[in-house]
Amino acid sequence: MDVIALIGRILFAALFLGSAFGHLTSADAMAGYAAGKKLPQPKLAVQVSGVYIGLAAVMLILGIWPDLAALALVPFLVLTAVLFHDFWRQESPEARQMEMIQFNKDVGLAGAALGFFALYASDANPGLNLVGPLF
């Protein structure tokens, strides 16, 4: 089971590594989207969030406080869902549908991150970690 847990957390965290890379290499383009959502200091927010999710993803993959790493992704995902994928404000049915899909994706990923947190913070904490759980 240790290997399966490792594969699961690598597959899960790979999504955030890719996103972090995009935040850091396409900060100007992403800042334009963030500015459109009225986020203050959008470029800085994009860069900080890129470093934040990248660090959490690396920690989760390597098993460095994997419980903390998984838990750190939850606020990012919930805030992203609410602030950026506000389907309830969209007038166009197509835009509403697309934002609802993205909202549900982020909420589902937040649930998965909570599941990883529970797994790694529990007594059943699977091995193959560089550093054990913090909690």
FENJOTA-V870627 format. One record per pair of residues at least 6 apart in sequence whose ideal C-beta (glycine too) atoms are under 6 Angstrom apart, sorted by the first residue. I is the first residue (numbers start at 1). J is the second residue. Records with the same first field share a line. If there is no record, write none. Layout:
# FENJOTA-V870627
I: J, J
This chain:
# FENJOTA-V870627
1: 126
2: 126, 127, 128
5: 126
6: 128
9: 60
10: 61
13: 57, 60, 61
16: 53, 57
17: 57
19: 53
20: 50, 53, 54
23: 46, 49, 50
24: 50
27: 43, 46, 47
30: 46
31: 42, 43, 46
34: 42, 45, 46
35: 42
37: 84
39: 45
53: 76
56: 69, 72, 73
59: 69
60: 66, 69, 70
62: 130
63: 128, 129, 130
64: 130, 131
65: 131, 134
66: 120, 129
67: 117, 120, 121, 133, 134, 135
68: 134
70: 113, 116, 117
71: 117
73: 113
74: 110, 113
77: 106, 109, 110
78: 110
80: 106
81: 103, 106, 107
85: 99, 102, 103
87: 96, 99, 100, 103
90: 96, 99
120: 133
121: 133, 135
125: 133
